[in-house]
Amino acid sequence: MILKKRDKYQRKLDYVFLPDETFFNAKLLHDGYANLLTIPPNVNYVDLFTTLAKEARENERDIWAKQEKEEEDLPVISWQEAGDYIGQRL
C-alpha cells in the first residue's frame, strides 16, 4: 500500500514513532489528547486508533473529561472583555 504524505489541504500525514519506540499517534489517542481522523489510503492502524479513541472517550480522558461547569453556568461576555479573562478559570 502506498501512503500519502499530505492530504488535499497539504496537512502532513505521518505515523510518528519516538526514539523509545512509543507510537506517538496511538499515545495521543489513548491519553485523550487527540480526536480520530483517518484519511485513506493511510489506514494501516485504523482499528487500533478506533479502539484507543473509543476507550479514551469512555474513560473520559483529557479532552473527553466532563467539564466542571455546564455551559449555562458560564458568563456571557463581549469580545471586548475577552482579554480580561485570559488565563483565568471561570
Secondary structure as UniProt FT lines:
FT   TURN            8..9
FT   TURN            19..20
FT   HELIX           24..30
FT   TURN            31..32
FT   TURN            40..41
FT   TURN            44..45
FT   HELIX           46..58
FT   TURN            59..60
FT   HELIX           62..64
FT   HELIX           71..73
FT   TURN            79..81
FT   HELIX           82..85
FT   TURN            86..87
//
